[in-house]
């Protein structure tokens, strides 16, 4: 699977940012690992009204492309903690 600069879903929890598996983020950029490990992705996460709430860097394996058979939901940050 090739990821493009677009919306992706998290495949792991990021409790320090109150984010969890399935949350949607905008894939902003790819970054090479400085010592040859797994490359990373820079993600920006927005709330439901389009305000930026986090910018995080995660391994490429921590995101997946969205699929046509998925439905978005709107959990609150209070539920994500």
OpenMM code with the backbone's topology and positions (N, CA, C; nanometers):
from openmm import Vec3, app, unit

residues = "UNK UNK UNK UNK UNK UNK UNK UNK UNK UNK UNK UNK UNK UNK UNK UNK UNK UNK UNK UNK UNK UNK UNK UNK UNK UNK UNK UNK UNK UNK UNK UNK UNK UNK UNK UNK UNK UNK UNK UNK UNK UNK UNK UNK UNK UNK UNK UNK UNK UNK UNK UNK UNK UNK UNK UNK UNK UNK UNK UNK UNK UNK UNK UNK UNK UNK UNK UNK UNK UNK UNK UNK UNK UNK UNK UNK UNK UNK UNK UNK UNK".split()
positions = [
    Vec3(0.0842, -0.1179, 0.0000),
    Vec3(0.0000, 0.0000, 0.0000),
    Vec3(0.0883, 0.1236, 0.0000),
    Vec3(0.0601, 0.2160, -0.0881),
    Vec3(0.1318, 0.3419, -0.0933),
    Vec3(0.0453, 0.4506, -0.0332),
    Vec3(0.1000, 0.5210, 0.0639),
    Vec3(0.0265, 0.6317, 0.1247),
    Vec3(0.0555, 0.7591, 0.0483),
    Vec3(-0.0447, 0.8412, 0.0319),
    Vec3(-0.0289, 0.9699, -0.0326),
    Vec3(-0.0514, 1.0780, 0.0712),
    Vec3(-0.0133, 1.2002, 0.0377),
    Vec3(-0.0357, 1.3112, 0.1295),
    Vec3(-0.1856, 1.3403, 0.1320),
    Vec3(-0.2508, 1.2857, 0.2335),
    Vec3(-0.3956, 1.2964, 0.2442),
    Vec3(-0.4366, 1.2498, 0.3822),
    Vec3(-0.5635, 1.2262, 0.4024),
    Vec3(-0.6115, 1.1813, 0.5326),
    Vec3(-0.5807, 1.0337, 0.5537),
    Vec3(-0.5416, 1.0016, 0.6768),
    Vec3(-0.5104, 0.8647, 0.7163),
    Vec3(-0.5736, 0.8371, 0.8511),
    Vec3(-0.5771, 0.7104, 0.8898),
    Vec3(-0.6269, 0.6701, 1.0212),
    Vec3(-0.5102, 0.6156, 1.1036),
    Vec3(-0.5108, 0.6458, 1.2322),
    Vec3(-0.4082, 0.5927, 1.3217),
    Vec3(-0.4306, 0.4441, 1.3465),
    Vec3(-0.3226, 0.3700, 1.3578),
    Vec3(-0.3310, 0.2275, 1.3903),
    Vec3(-0.2775, 0.1991, 1.5300),
    Vec3(-0.2480, 0.3057, 1.6054),
    Vec3(-0.2056, 0.2891, 1.7445),
    Vec3(-0.2534, 0.4078, 1.8260),
    Vec3(-0.2642, 0.3887, 1.9565),
    Vec3(-0.3044, 0.4959, 2.0471),
    Vec3(-0.1867, 0.5882, 2.0737),
    Vec3(-0.2150, 0.7175, 2.0821),
    Vec3(-0.1166, 0.8180, 2.1223),
    Vec3(-0.1748, 0.8903, 2.2438),
    Vec3(-0.1715, 0.8227, 2.3586),
    Vec3(-0.2390, 0.8738, 2.4774),
    Vec3(-0.1871, 1.0098, 2.5216),
    Vec3(-0.0601, 1.0391, 2.4948),
    Vec3(-0.0061, 1.1690, 2.5342),
    Vec3(-0.0700, 1.2842, 2.4581),
    Vec3(-0.1373, 1.2531, 2.3470),
    Vec3(-0.2084, 1.3530, 2.2671),
    Vec3(-0.3589, 1.3288, 2.2675),
    Vec3(-0.4058, 1.2374, 2.3503),
    Vec3(-0.5475, 1.1996, 2.3581),
    Vec3(-0.6004, 1.1509, 2.2229),
    Vec3(-0.5173, 1.0775, 2.1498),
    Vec3(-0.5566, 1.0211, 2.0211),
    Vec3(-0.5577, 0.8699, 2.0322),
    Vec3(-0.6444, 0.8064, 1.9552),
    Vec3(-0.6533, 0.6606, 1.9632),
    Vec3(-0.6705, 0.5976, 1.8252),
    Vec3(-0.6580, 0.4671, 1.8228),
    Vec3(-0.6716, 0.3916, 1.6990),
    Vec3(-0.7999, 0.4337, 1.6269),
    Vec3(-0.7876, 0.4584, 1.4981),
    Vec3(-0.9034, 0.4958, 1.4171),
    Vec3(-0.9226, 0.6454, 1.4013),
    Vec3(-0.8556, 0.7270, 1.4852),
    Vec3(-0.8675, 0.8715, 1.4679),
    Vec3(-0.8067, 0.9118, 1.3337),
    Vec3(-0.8628, 1.0164, 1.2746),
    Vec3(-0.8232, 1.0617, 1.1415),
    Vec3(-0.7235, 1.1765, 1.1545),
    Vec3(-0.6214, 1.1749, 1.0707),
    Vec3(-0.5212, 1.2809, 1.0695),
    Vec3(-0.4859, 1.3140, 0.9248),
    Vec3(-0.4314, 1.4321, 0.9051),
    Vec3(-0.3835, 1.4727, 0.7731),
    Vec3(-0.2350, 1.4380, 0.7651),
    Vec3(-0.2000, 1.3564, 0.6674),
    Vec3(-0.0609, 1.3203, 0.6443),
    Vec3(0.0058, 1.4374, 0.5732),
    Vec3(0.1001, 1.5023, 0.6416),
    Vec3(0.1621, 1.6243, 0.5918),
    Vec3(0.2924, 1.5967, 0.5173),
    Vec3(0.3720, 1.5023, 0.5694),
    Vec3(0.5031, 1.4783, 0.5094),
    Vec3(0.5576, 1.3438, 0.5542),
    Vec3(0.6532, 1.2938, 0.4796),
    Vec3(0.7292, 1.1751, 0.5172),
    Vec3(0.8674, 1.2200, 0.5617),
    Vec3(0.9228, 1.1531, 0.6628),
    Vec3(1.0565, 1.1871, 0.7108),
    Vec3(1.1397, 1.0601, 0.7238),
    Vec3(1.2636, 1.0630, 0.6761),
    Vec3(1.3496, 0.9456, 0.6894),
    Vec3(1.3965, 0.9310, 0.8334),
    Vec3(1.4144, 0.8088, 0.8775),
    Vec3(1.4676, 0.7829, 1.0105),
    Vec3(1.6151, 0.8219, 1.0111),
    Vec3(1.6625, 0.8923, 1.1131),
    Vec3(1.8007, 0.9414, 1.1118),
    Vec3(1.9072, 0.8322, 1.1200),
    Vec3(1.8716, 0.7140, 1.1694),
    Vec3(1.9722, 0.6080, 1.1823),
    Vec3(1.9352, 0.4826, 1.1033),
    Vec3(1.8454, 0.4959, 1.0057),
    Vec3(1.8129, 0.3836, 0.9192),
    Vec3(1.6981, 0.2968, 0.9653),
    Vec3(1.6277, 0.3369, 1.0704),
    Vec3(1.5103, 0.2616, 1.1162),
    Vec3(1.3904, 0.2911, 1.0273),
    Vec3(1.2732, 0.2622, 1.0800),
    Vec3(1.1493, 0.2844, 1.0038),
    Vec3(1.1279, 0.4335, 0.9794),
    Vec3(1.0962, 0.4690, 0.8568),
    Vec3(1.0661, 0.6082, 0.8244),
    Vec3(0.9419, 0.6529, 0.8987),
    Vec3(0.9234, 0.7845, 0.9070),
    Vec3(0.8118, 0.8394, 0.9815),
    Vec3(0.7193, 0.9226, 0.8956),
    Vec3(0.6089, 0.9620, 0.9575),
    Vec3(0.5095, 1.0497, 0.8959),
    Vec3(0.4833, 1.1652, 0.9913),
    Vec3(0.4719, 1.2840, 0.9365),
    Vec3(0.4272, 1.3992, 1.0134),
    Vec3(0.2775, 1.4111, 0.9904),
    Vec3(0.2012, 1.4130, 1.0991),
    Vec3(0.0554, 1.4201, 1.0919),
    Vec3(0.0060, 1.5458, 1.1610),
    Vec3(-0.0981, 1.6051, 1.1060),
    Vec3(-0.1676, 1.7125, 1.1757),
    Vec3(-0.3090, 1.6636, 1.2021),
    Vec3(-0.3525, 1.6816, 1.3257),
    Vec3(-0.4838, 1.6347, 1.3679),
    Vec3(-0.5722, 1.7570, 1.3933),
    Vec3(-0.6945, 1.7506, 1.3428),
    Vec3(-0.7895, 1.8604, 1.3567),
    Vec3(-0.9111, 1.8150, 1.4357),
    Vec3(-0.9764, 1.9103, 1.5039),
    Vec3(-1.1032, 1.8759, 1.5677),
    Vec3(-1.2138, 1.8830, 1.4624),
    Vec3(-1.3370, 1.8602, 1.5041),
    Vec3(-1.4490, 1.8500, 1.4097),
    Vec3(-1.4798, 1.9801, 1.3369),
    Vec3(-1.4345, 2.0943, 1.3909),
    Vec3(-1.4612, 2.2222, 1.3246),
    Vec3(-1.3382, 2.2760, 1.2530),
    Vec3(-1.2368, 2.1920, 1.2356),
    Vec3(-1.1219, 2.2283, 1.1547),
    Vec3(-1.0078, 2.2986, 1.2251),
    Vec3(-1.0103, 2.3026, 1.3577),
    Vec3(-0.9008, 2.3643, 1.4326),
    Vec3(-0.7921, 2.2611, 1.4576),
    Vec3(-0.6678, 2.2995, 1.4360),
    Vec3(-0.5560, 2.2094, 1.4585),
    Vec3(-0.5406, 2.1840, 1.6082),
    Vec3(-0.5327, 2.0546, 1.6473),
    Vec3(-0.5178, 2.0221, 1.7888),
    Vec3(-0.3872, 1.9503, 1.8199),
    Vec3(-0.3173, 1.9012, 1.7177),
    Vec3(-0.1901, 1.8325, 1.7422),
    Vec3(-0.1142, 1.8155, 1.6118),
    Vec3(0.0185, 1.8230, 1.6230),
    Vec3(0.1081, 1.7842, 1.5146),
    Vec3(0.2014, 1.6804, 1.5742),
    Vec3(0.2024, 1.5608, 1.5172),
    Vec3(0.2800, 1.4503, 1.5724),
    Vec3(0.3599, 1.3819, 1.4620),
    Vec3(0.4664, 1.3162, 1.5031),
    Vec3(0.5447, 1.2329, 1.4116),
    Vec3(0.5345, 1.0893, 1.4596),
    Vec3(0.4975, 0.9995, 1.3691),
    Vec3(0.4794, 0.8581, 1.4022),
    Vec3(0.5473, 0.7733, 1.2958),
    Vec3(0.5772, 0.6468, 1.3265),
    Vec3(0.6291, 0.5574, 1.2222),
    Vec3(0.5249, 0.5377, 1.1117),
    Vec3(0.5699, 0.5115, 0.9915),
    Vec3(0.4789, 0.4879, 0.8789),
    Vec3(0.3797, 0.3765, 0.9117),
    Vec3(0.4233, 0.2759, 0.9871),
    Vec3(0.3344, 0.1641, 1.0215),
    Vec3(0.2222, 0.2046, 1.1169),
    Vec3(0.2244, 0.3268, 1.1698),
    Vec3(0.1218, 0.3721, 1.2644),
    Vec3(0.0023, 0.4365, 1.1957),
    Vec3(0.0034, 0.4374, 1.0621),
    Vec3(-0.1101, 0.4943, 0.9883),
    Vec3(-0.1513, 0.4012, 0.8759),
    Vec3(-0.2768, 0.4160, 0.8352),
    Vec3(-0.3261, 0.3411, 0.7203),
    Vec3(-0.4187, 0.4300, 0.6390),
    Vec3(-0.4288, 0.3989, 0.5122),
    Vec3(-0.5167, 0.4746, 0.4233),
    Vec3(-0.6626, 0.4505, 0.4626),
    Vec3(-0.7453, 0.5510, 0.4398),
    Vec3(-0.8891, 0.5345, 0.4629),
    Vec3(-0.9478, 0.4506, 0.3505),
    Vec3(-1.0547, 0.3759, 0.3839),
    Vec3(-1.1193, 0.2892, 0.2848),
    Vec3(-1.2635, 0.3351, 0.2625),
    Vec3(-1.3150, 0.3060, 0.1457),
    Vec3(-1.4493, 0.3496, 0.1073),
    Vec3(-1.5589, 0.2864, 0.1934),
    Vec3(-1.5317, 0.1721, 0.2560),
    Vec3(-1.6354, 0.1058, 0.3355),
    Vec3(-1.6328, 0.1477, 0.4822),
    Vec3(-1.5605, 0.2556, 0.5151),
    Vec3(-1.5540, 0.3043, 0.6518),
    Vec3(-1.6434, 0.4267, 0.6679),
    Vec3(-1.6964, 0.4434, 0.7898),
    Vec3(-1.7805, 0.5582, 0.8228),
    Vec3(-1.7106, 0.6364, 0.9330),
    Vec3(-1.7014, 0.7683, 0.9155),
    Vec3(-1.6381, 0.8522, 1.0168),
    Vec3(-1.7328, 0.8740, 1.1341),
    Vec3(-1.6762, 0.8849, 1.2547),
    Vec3(-1.7555, 0.9185, 1.3722),
    Vec3(-1.6884, 1.0360, 1.4420),
    Vec3(-1.7556, 1.0924, 1.5410),
    Vec3(-1.7047, 1.2116, 1.6063),
    Vec3(-1.6959, 1.1889, 1.7574),
    Vec3(-1.5903, 1.1241, 1.8040),
    Vec3(-1.5720, 1.1083, 1.9485),
    Vec3(-1.5196, 1.2394, 2.0069),
    Vec3(-1.5495, 1.2663, 2.1332),
    Vec3(-1.4943, 1.3864, 2.1960),
    Vec3(-1.3573, 1.3540, 2.2536),
    Vec3(-1.2751, 1.4554, 2.2732),
    Vec3(-1.1440, 1.4339, 2.3329),
    Vec3(-1.1560, 1.3769, 2.4723),
    Vec3(-1.2596, 1.4102, 2.5441),
    Vec3(-1.2786, 1.3569, 2.6783),
    Vec3(-1.2955, 1.2047, 2.6743),
    Vec3(-1.3587, 1.1513, 2.5698),
    Vec3(-1.3757, 1.0071, 2.5559),
    Vec3(-1.2472, 0.9382, 2.5149),
    Vec3(-1.1579, 1.0111, 2.4476),
    Vec3(-1.0369, 0.9514, 2.3952),
    Vec3(-0.9304, 0.9312, 2.5028),
    Vec3(-0.9460, 0.9919, 2.6181),
    Vec3(-0.8429, 0.9797, 2.7220),
    Vec3(-0.8594, 0.8575, 2.8060),
] * unit.nanometer
topology = app.Topology()
chain = topology.addChain("A")
for resn in residues:
    res = topology.addResidue(resn, chain)
    for name in ("N", "CA", "C"):
        topology.addAtom(name, app.Element.getBySymbol(name[0]), res)
